[in-house]
Amino acid sequence: MTAPRTISFRDNVSNQHGAVYRSSGIFYLPPTDKVHTTLSILNYWALKRELQVAVVASTRTMAGELVGRQRLRFDEGLVINFRADVDAGFEGSVEIEVFAADNMVIPYAAIIAWYETPMGLGLVHSYARAYSSHEVEERRTVTRGREGCWTIADDALTRSFAVFHNGPTGVAPQTVHLRVTNAAGQRRAASWVLPALKPYESVKVKPAQHLQDLVEFLAGRAGQAELDYELGDGFTRMLVGNERLDGSDLQVTHSNFNYTLQPTDMAGPGAVGWMEIPDLQVAATEVLVYPQSVQGRYCSTDTAGRQTDFATGEAVVLQPQVPTSLCFSAAGGEFPTRLVTSLRITQSAQRLPNECSLGVITSLQPPKRLWWGPLRCDSQASSRLVIHDLAQVFGGIGSDAVLSLRLFSARRPQPVEVTLAASDLPRLSRGLAVDKIWPQAAAYLCGEPGYFTLFCPYGGLTAYTLSENAHGSVCLEHGF
């Protein structure tokens, strides 16, 4: 296998990606008779960089065979909602490629997949992609998968899974390594030979098929999994999730690098990381700190001074008194630029919990003035917009600041804009219903997923959407 490449946060935020004329994402397409999948795309290239783009969707089987390719156009609005035209029961992948004549700067496209089951509502943003030839030639690739930050919740009703997607180059037979840790810190491992990967082939891994008595091992509490593998010119991020055996519910997020194995840069002496935990008005909010951190000992402290000490390899589950701010620090040595965390939320005990993979913010994080993200306001799902200030890093918003919000539809050519004030942040931080911000939202979106944009010159805000269906299934997604 190839040696691991250092994942540099500084390079990432300074957009050191070379010349980017193609941006892309690959998504898992679950069996269409069990899951209704919509790929939603905002033309943020036009909004952010005034670029004209061409969008192409390629649908493939799990074995990587092409079954359909079509050009997608922003004809009616600046949003496209794509649903693959395939037979009932089809399972595979959809690759979305975006091309431009000028530099798009970022090679991974910010696209959303909505997954809907009879009871469940879930979504995920772009996680995997096939590298462009110039990225391969310039060695800007990560093809050795050392992935973690994968919560598994196997029980009598539920099975965990992960999906990874090969790139355009085949891979010889390889040994895949799976490691699972339960809530008590006990570990189990399995290895098996994966047959040669075809170009664009997708692989679905179910830990219960490789670890005997996994349900008993987890003993009714969530565990953590890691997977090592190799791809052919494909980015190794996985879709990870849990699904009900009867197909009624599904929740997904993306994996992240296993930083116990994957090198990354450090934030510098005395650096700390911050995570703001808003009151999302749900039944339960938990903070997960994934065990695959850079080797070291750490501490988290909330606003009330409550402290939690932990070390690499320990999965931390915090149940904060919301709202609160968490400050993360290293017990010795430097703090890494990345400490992977997530918010896990539940609205109904009958539904699978949702995880939104996040991370902590250090002083290296540049201000961000423009945000965008997905939302719903239709008969199947409704969203709340959540916006908060991270004053510890960015200094705090001024009382005279203005928040410009726009709503975008797949069926309407012009956005709907509203202006809010800094004094509106307290209610926005708890989540404000889309139709309270834009009263005409339901009619304007025409039953389709849409997008919001938020612009504020201050640059220290963070935006999310929290979406919910009538059955108590909730999902949180951070903005872009």
C-alpha positions as CSV (number, residue, x, y, z in Angstrom):
1,M,0.0,0.0,0.0
2,T,1.0,3.6,-0.5
3,A,2.4,5.7,2.3
4,P,-0.1,8.0,4.1
5,R,-0.2,11.6,2.9
6,T,-0.2,14.3,5.6
7,I,-3.6,16.0,5.7
8,S,-2.8,19.7,6.1
9,F,-5.5,22.0,7.6
10,R,-3.5,25.0,6.5
11,D,-3.3,23.9,2.9
12,N,-7.1,23.2,2.9
13,V,-8.2,26.6,4.2
14,S,-5.8,28.4,1.9
15,N,-7.2,26.4,-1.0
16,Q,-4.0,24.8,-2.1
17,H,-5.7,22.5,-4.6
18,G,-4.0,23.5,-7.9
19,A,-6.0,24.5,-11.0
20,V,-9.6,23.1,-10.6
21,Y,-11.7,22.9,-13.7
22,R,-13.6,19.8,-12.6
23,S,-15.4,19.4,-9.2
24,S,-17.2,16.2,-8.3
25,G,-18.9,13.9,-5.8
26,I,-20.0,10.3,-5.8
27,F,-23.1,9.2,-3.8
28,Y,-24.4,5.8,-2.8
29,L,-27.8,5.1,-4.3
30,P,-29.6,2.6,-2.0
31,P,-32.2,0.1,-3.4
32,T,-34.8,2.4,-4.9
33,D,-37.7,0.3,-3.7
34,K,-36.6,0.9,-0.1
35,V,-35.1,4.4,-0.1
36,H,-36.2,7.5,-2.0
37,T,-33.0,9.4,-2.9
38,T,-32.7,13.0,-4.2
39,L,-29.4,14.6,-5.1
40,S,-29.8,18.4,-4.5
41,I,-27.4,20.9,-6.1
42,L,-27.2,24.6,-5.6
43,N,-25.4,26.6,-8.3
44,Y,-23.2,28.2,-5.7
45,W,-20.4,28.5,-8.4
46,A,-22.5,31.3,-10.0
47,L,-23.4,32.9,-6.7
48,K,-19.9,32.8,-5.2
49,R,-17.6,33.1,-8.2
50,E,-19.9,34.1,-11.1
51,L,-18.9,31.0,-13.0
52,Q,-20.9,29.3,-15.7
53,V,-20.8,25.5,-15.1
54,A,-21.8,22.3,-16.8
55,V,-23.2,19.5,-14.6
56,V,-23.2,15.9,-15.6
57,A,-24.8,13.0,-13.7
58,S,-23.5,9.4,-14.2
59,T,-25.5,6.5,-12.7
60,R,-23.6,3.2,-12.2
61,T,-24.3,-0.2,-10.8
62,M,-22.5,-1.4,-7.6
63,A,-20.0,-3.1,-10.0
64,G,-19.3,0.3,-11.6
65,E,-21.1,-0.3,-14.9
66,L,-22.5,2.8,-16.5
67,V,-26.3,2.7,-16.9
68,G,-27.1,6.3,-17.6
69,R,-25.4,9.7,-18.1
70,Q,-27.1,13.1,-18.6
71,R,-26.5,16.8,-18.6
72,L,-28.3,18.6,-15.8
73,R,-29.3,22.3,-16.3
74,F,-30.2,25.1,-14.0
75,D,-33.2,26.0,-16.3
76,E,-36.0,26.9,-13.8
77,G,-33.9,28.0,-10.8
78,L,-30.5,27.9,-9.2
79,V,-31.3,24.5,-7.7
80,I,-31.4,21.1,-9.4
81,N,-33.0,18.1,-7.7
82,F,-31.9,14.9,-9.4
83,R,-33.5,11.5,-9.1
84,A,-31.9,8.7,-11.1
85,D,-34.2,7.1,-13.7
86,V,-33.6,3.5,-12.8
87,D,-35.8,0.4,-12.2
88,A,-37.3,-0.4,-8.8
89,G,-34.8,-2.2,-6.6
90,F,-31.8,-0.7,-8.4
91,E,-28.7,-0.2,-6.2
92,G,-25.6,1.6,-7.2
93,S,-24.0,5.1,-7.3
94,V,-24.4,8.5,-8.9
95,E,-21.5,10.6,-9.7
96,I,-22.1,14.4,-10.1
97,E,-19.3,16.2,-12.1
98,V,-19.2,19.9,-12.5
99,F,-17.0,21.5,-15.2
100,A,-16.0,25.2,-15.7
101,A,-13.8,27.1,-18.0
102,D,-12.3,29.1,-15.1
103,N,-10.8,27.9,-11.8
104,M,-13.5,26.7,-9.3
105,V,-10.8,26.6,-6.6
106,I,-12.4,23.7,-4.7
107,P,-12.4,20.2,-6.3
108,Y,-15.1,18.7,-4.1
109,A,-18.6,19.8,-4.9
110,A,-20.9,20.7,-2.1
111,I,-23.9,18.6,-3.0
112,I,-26.6,17.0,-0.8
113,A,-28.2,13.6,-0.9
114,W,-31.6,13.3,0.8
115,Y,-32.5,9.8,1.8
116,E,-36.1,9.1,2.8
117,T,-37.7,5.9,4.1
118,P,-41.2,5.2,5.3
119,M,-40.2,6.6,8.8
120,G,-36.8,8.1,8.4
121,L,-35.3,11.3,7.0
122,G,-31.5,11.6,6.5
123,L,-29.0,13.5,4.4
124,V,-25.3,13.6,3.7
125,H,-23.1,16.1,1.8
126,S,-20.5,15.0,-0.8
127,Y,-18.1,12.6,0.8
128,A,-16.3,10.6,-2.0
129,R,-15.1,11.6,-5.4
130,A,-13.0,10.4,-8.3
131,Y,-9.8,12.4,-8.7
132,S,-9.1,14.3,-11.9
133,S,-6.1,13.3,-13.9
134,H,-4.1,16.4,-13.1
135,E,-4.6,15.7,-9.3
136,V,-3.2,12.2,-9.8
137,E,-0.2,13.5,-11.8
138,E,0.5,16.2,-9.2
139,R,0.1,13.7,-6.4
140,R,-2.7,15.6,-4.7
141,T,-4.5,12.4,-3.8
142,V,-5.4,10.3,-0.8
143,T,-6.2,6.7,-2.0
144,R,-5.2,4.7,1.0
145,G,-8.3,4.5,3.2
146,R,-7.6,4.7,6.9
147,E,-11.1,5.7,7.9
148,G,-12.8,6.1,11.3
149,C,-15.4,8.2,13.1
150,W,-18.0,5.6,12.3
151,T,-20.7,4.9,14.9
152,I,-22.3,1.5,14.7
153,A,-25.5,0.6,16.6
154,D,-26.2,-3.0,15.7
155,D,-29.1,-4.5,17.7
156,A,-32.0,-6.8,17.2
157,L,-33.6,-4.3,14.8
158,T,-30.6,-2.5,13.3
159,R,-27.5,-3.1,11.2
160,S,-24.6,-0.7,10.6
161,F,-22.9,-0.3,7.2
162,A,-20.4,1.7,5.3
163,V,-20.0,2.3,1.5
164,F,-16.9,3.3,-0.3
165,H,-16.5,4.1,-4.0
166,N,-13.5,3.2,-6.2
167,G,-12.2,5.8,-8.7
168,P,-11.4,5.3,-12.4
169,T,-8.5,2.9,-11.9
170,G,-8.9,-0.8,-11.0
171,V,-7.3,-2.2,-7.8
172,A,-5.8,-5.7,-7.4
173,P,-7.2,-8.0,-4.7
174,Q,-6.5,-6.7,-1.2
175,T,-6.9,-7.4,2.4
176,V,-9.4,-5.2,4.2
177,H,-9.0,-4.6,7.9
178,L,-12.0,-3.8,10.2
179,R,-11.7,-2.9,13.9
180,V,-14.6,-2.3,16.3
181,T,-14.6,-0.9,19.8
182,N,-17.6,-1.2,22.1
183,A,-18.7,1.3,24.8
184,A,-16.7,-0.6,27.4
185,G,-13.5,-0.1,25.4
186,Q,-13.2,-3.7,24.3
187,R,-11.9,-4.2,20.8
188,R,-12.5,-6.8,18.1
189,A,-11.0,-7.1,14.6
190,A,-11.6,-8.9,11.3
191,S,-9.7,-9.1,8.0
192,W,-10.8,-10.5,4.7
193,V,-9.7,-10.5,1.1
194,L,-11.6,-8.1,-1.1
195,P,-11.7,-9.2,-4.8
196,A,-10.2,-6.9,-7.4
197,L,-12.0,-3.6,-7.6
198,K,-13.3,-2.5,-11.0
199,P,-13.3,1.2,-12.0
200,Y,-16.1,3.1,-10.2
201,E,-17.1,0.0,-8.3
202,S,-19.0,0.6,-5.0
203,V,-18.5,-1.7,-1.9
204,K,-21.0,-1.9,1.0
205,V,-19.5,-3.3,4.2
206,K,-21.7,-4.6,7.0
207,P,-19.7,-5.3,10.1
208,A,-22.2,-7.9,11.4
209,Q,-21.2,-10.1,8.4
210,H,-17.6,-10.1,9.5
211,L,-17.7,-10.1,13.3
212,Q,-19.7,-13.0,14.9
213,D,-22.1,-12.0,17.7
214,L,-21.6,-8.3,17.0
215,V,-25.0,-7.5,18.6
216,E,-24.0,-9.2,21.8
217,F,-20.6,-7.5,21.8
218,L,-22.1,-4.0,21.6
219,A,-24.7,-4.9,24.3
220,G,-27.2,-2.3,23.3
221,R,-24.8,0.6,23.3
222,A,-23.2,2.3,20.3
223,G,-19.7,1.4,19.3
224,Q,-17.0,2.7,17.0
225,A,-15.5,1.2,13.8
226,E,-12.5,1.7,11.6
227,L,-11.8,0.4,8.1
228,D,-8.5,0.2,6.1
229,Y,-8.5,-0.3,2.3
230,E,-7.1,1.0,-0.9
231,L,-8.8,2.8,-3.9
232,G,-7.8,3.4,-7.4
233,D,-7.6,7.2,-7.9
234,G,-10.6,7.8,-5.7
235,F,-10.9,9.8,-2.4
236,T,-11.4,7.4,0.5
237,R,-14.2,9.0,2.5
238,M,-17.1,6.6,3.2
239,L,-20.8,6.9,3.7
240,V,-21.5,5.4,7.1
241,G,-24.8,4.7,8.8
242,N,-27.3,2.5,10.5
243,E,-30.5,1.1,9.0
244,R,-33.5,-0.8,10.3
245,L,-33.7,-4.4,9.1
246,D,-37.3,-3.9,7.9
247,G,-36.2,-0.9,5.8
248,S,-38.3,1.6,7.8
249,D,-35.5,3.9,9.0
250,L,-32.1,5.0,7.9
251,Q,-29.5,7.5,9.2
252,V,-26.2,8.4,7.6
253,T,-23.2,10.6,7.9
254,H,-19.6,10.5,6.5
255,S,-16.5,8.9,8.0
256,N,-13.4,10.8,8.6
257,F,-9.6,10.2,8.7
258,N,-8.3,7.9,11.4
259,Y,-5.9,10.4,12.8
260,T,-4.1,7.8,14.9
261,L,-2.7,6.6,11.6
262,Q,-3.2,9.5,9.2
263,P,-0.7,12.4,9.8
264,T,-2.0,16.0,10.1
265,D,-0.6,19.3,11.2
266,M,-0.7,20.9,14.7
267,A,-2.4,24.2,15.6
268,G,0.6,25.6,17.5
269,P,1.6,26.1,21.2
270,G,-1.2,27.1,23.5
271,A,-3.9,26.6,20.8
272,V,-7.4,25.4,21.9
273,G,-10.4,24.2,19.9
274,W,-14.0,25.5,20.3
275,M,-17.3,23.9,19.7
276,E,-20.6,25.8,20.2
277,I,-23.6,23.6,21.2
278,P,-26.8,25.3,20.5
279,D,-30.2,24.5,22.0
280,L,-31.7,22.7,19.0
281,Q,-35.1,22.2,20.7
282,V,-34.9,18.4,20.3
283,A,-35.5,15.6,22.9
284,A,-31.8,14.8,23.3
285,T,-28.5,16.3,22.2
286,E,-25.1,14.6,22.7
287,V,-21.6,15.5,21.7
288,L,-19.4,12.7,20.4
289,V,-15.6,13.0,20.4
290,Y,-14.4,10.2,18.1
291,P,-11.5,8.1,19.4
292,Q,-9.4,8.4,16.2
293,S,-7.5,11.5,17.3
294,V,-3.9,12.5,17.1
295,Q,-2.0,10.7,19.9
296,G,-2.3,12.6,23.1
297,R,-4.4,13.4,26.2
298,Y,-7.1,16.1,26.0
299,C,-9.6,18.0,28.1
300,S,-13.0,19.5,27.3
301,T,-14.5,22.2,29.5
302,D,-18.0,23.6,29.1
303,T,-19.4,27.1,30.0
304,A,-20.2,26.0,33.5
305,G,-16.7,24.7,34.1
306,R,-17.5,21.0,33.9
307,Q,-14.4,19.2,32.7
308,T,-13.9,15.9,30.9
309,D,-10.5,14.3,30.4
310,F,-9.8,11.7,27.7
311,A,-7.1,10.2,25.6
312,T,-6.6,9.0,22.1
313,G,-8.6,5.8,21.6
314,E,-11.3,6.7,24.0
315,A,-14.8,7.5,22.6
316,V,-16.3,10.4,24.5
317,V,-20.0,10.9,24.7
318,L,-21.0,14.2,26.4
319,Q,-24.6,15.1,27.4
320,P,-24.3,18.9,27.7
321,Q,-26.7,21.3,29.3
322,V,-27.6,23.3,26.2
323,P,-26.8,25.9,25.1
324,T,-23.1,25.8,26.0
325,S,-19.6,26.3,24.6
326,L,-17.0,23.5,24.8
327,C,-13.3,24.4,24.9
328,F,-10.9,21.6,24.0
329,S,-7.2,21.6,25.0
330,A,-4.3,19.3,25.0
331,A,-3.1,18.1,28.4
332,G,0.5,18.2,27.1
333,G,2.1,19.2,23.9
334,E,0.4,20.9,21.0
335,F,-3.3,20.8,20.1
336,P,-4.0,19.3,16.6
337,T,-5.7,21.3,13.9
338,R,-8.4,18.6,13.7
339,L,-10.3,16.9,16.5
340,V,-13.3,15.2,15.0
341,T,-16.5,15.6,16.8
342,S,-20.2,15.3,16.0
343,L,-23.6,16.3,17.3
344,R,-25.9,13.4,17.9
345,I,-29.6,14.4,18.1
346,T,-32.8,12.5,18.8
347,Q,-36.4,13.7,18.7
348,S,-38.2,10.3,19.1
349,A,-36.9,7.2,20.8
350,Q,-38.6,5.2,18.0
351,R,-36.3,6.7,15.4
352,L,-32.6,6.2,14.8
353,P,-30.4,9.0,16.2
354,N,-28.8,11.4,13.7
355,E,-25.1,12.4,13.7
356,C,-23.7,15.4,12.1
357,S,-19.9,15.2,11.7
358,L,-18.3,18.5,12.7
359,G,-15.1,19.2,14.5
360,V,-13.6,22.0,16.6
361,I,-12.7,25.5,15.5
362,T,-9.2,26.9,16.3
363,S,-7.8,30.4,15.8
364,L,-6.5,29.1,12.4
365,Q,-10.1,29.1,11.0
366,P,-10.5,32.0,8.6
367,P,-13.7,34.2,8.8
368,K,-16.5,33.1,6.5
369,R,-18.9,35.7,5.3
370,L,-21.1,33.6,2.9
371,W,-22.8,30.3,4.0
372,W,-25.2,28.1,2.1
373,G,-27.1,24.9,3.0
374,P,-30.1,22.6,2.2
375,L,-33.6,23.0,3.6
376,R,-37.1,21.7,3.2
377,C,-40.6,23.1,3.6
378,D,-43.0,20.5,2.1
379,S,-45.4,17.8,3.0
380,Q,-42.7,15.3,3.8
381,A,-40.2,17.4,5.8
382,S,-39.7,20.8,7.3
383,S,-36.5,22.6,8.3
384,R,-35.3,25.1,10.9
385,L,-32.4,27.4,10.2
386,V,-29.9,27.5,13.1
387,I,-27.3,30.3,13.2
388,H,-24.9,31.1,16.1
389,D,-21.9,33.3,16.8
390,L,-18.5,31.8,17.7
391,A,-17.3,34.9,19.6
392,Q,-14.4,33.1,21.3
393,V,-12.6,32.8,18.0
394,F,-13.9,35.7,16.0
395,G,-14.5,38.4,18.6
396,G,-18.3,38.7,18.6
397,I,-20.8,40.2,16.2
398,G,-21.5,43.9,16.4
399,S,-24.9,45.1,17.4
400,D,-25.4,46.9,14.1
401,A,-24.5,43.8,12.0
402,V,-26.9,42.8,9.2
403,L,-27.7,39.2,8.2
404,S,-28.8,38.9,4.6
405,L,-30.7,35.6,3.9
406,R,-31.9,34.3,0.6
407,L,-34.0,31.3,-0.3
408,F,-33.5,29.4,-3.6
409,S,-35.9,27.1,-5.4
410,A,-35.6,24.5,-8.1
411,R,-38.8,26.0,-9.7
412,R,-38.3,29.7,-9.4
413,P,-35.7,31.8,-11.2
414,Q,-35.3,34.5,-8.5
415,P,-34.5,34.1,-4.8
416,V,-36.5,35.5,-2.0
417,E,-34.5,37.7,0.3
418,V,-35.0,38.9,3.9
419,T,-32.8,40.9,6.2
420,L,-32.3,40.2,9.9
421,A,-30.4,42.0,12.6
422,A,-27.8,40.8,15.1
423,S,-30.6,41.0,17.7
424,D,-32.3,38.1,16.0
425,L,-29.4,35.7,16.8
426,P,-30.9,34.4,20.1
427,R,-33.9,33.0,18.3
428,L,-31.9,31.9,15.3
429,S,-29.5,30.0,17.6
430,R,-32.5,27.9,18.8
431,G,-33.6,27.2,15.2
432,L,-36.1,29.3,13.4
433,A,-38.6,27.5,11.1
434,V,-38.1,28.2,7.4
435,D,-41.7,29.4,6.9
436,K,-41.2,31.9,9.8
437,I,-38.3,33.5,8.0
438,W,-39.9,33.3,4.6
439,P,-43.7,33.0,5.0
440,Q,-44.0,32.1,1.3
441,A,-41.5,29.2,1.5
442,A,-43.8,26.3,0.9
443,A,-45.3,27.8,-2.3
444,Y,-42.0,29.1,-3.5
445,L,-40.2,25.7,-3.1
446,C,-43.0,23.8,-4.9
447,G,-42.6,20.7,-2.8
448,E,-38.9,20.4,-3.7
449,P,-35.7,20.6,-1.5
450,G,-34.2,24.1,-1.6
451,Y,-31.3,26.0,-0.3
452,F,-30.6,29.1,1.8
453,T,-27.7,31.5,1.7
454,L,-26.5,33.7,4.5
455,F,-24.2,36.7,4.1
456,C,-22.8,38.7,6.9
457,P,-19.6,40.9,6.7
458,Y,-18.7,39.9,10.3
459,G,-17.6,36.4,9.2
460,G,-17.8,34.7,12.6
461,L,-21.2,33.1,12.3
462,T,-22.0,29.4,11.7
463,A,-25.1,28.1,10.0
464,Y,-26.9,24.7,10.1
465,T,-30.3,23.4,9.1
466,L,-32.3,20.9,11.2
467,S,-34.9,19.0,9.3
468,E,-37.7,16.8,10.6
469,N,-40.5,14.6,9.3
470,A,-43.9,13.8,10.8
471,H,-42.6,10.5,12.3
472,G,-40.0,12.2,14.6
473,S,-37.0,11.6,12.4
474,V,-34.5,14.5,12.5
475,C,-31.3,15.3,10.7
476,L,-28.8,18.1,11.1
477,E,-26.5,19.5,8.4
478,H,-23.9,22.1,8.7
479,G,-23.7,24.9,6.1
480,F,-20.9,25.3,3.5
